[in-house]
């Protein structure tokens, strides 16, 4: 699984319409824009244990993506048969990418969208890095 790289076109251009000094709210705004522009069902930022940090989309879908993202990122981890079946189902429709954050790593998970959803995930990743660096 490749880490997310910032798209060159996202650097330097000011496109933000909504802002917040609160990092969690700012992350939600960032993910919401990427979700809307990419026509994604849901987009979440989670820690390496599956705890939802911020998300955009319906709450149940965001919670499920958060819980399964680490398992989707590391499919060789041992799981029960029921969990393994759900992971197999989700792996066909969910894209999970690592998001290196200095000494820590998070995950961005996206459900829905077309073949070009990687570009929207990369843009969201760049925004999340910017927000978290400023926090």
Secondary structure, 3 states (H helix, E strand, C coil): CCCCCCCHHHCCCCCCCCCCCCHHHHHHHHHHHHHHHHCEEEEEEEECCCCEEEEECCHHHHHHHHHHHHHHHCCCCCCCHHHHHHHHHHHCCEEEEEEEECCEEEEEEEEECCCCHHHHHHHHHHHHHHHHHHC
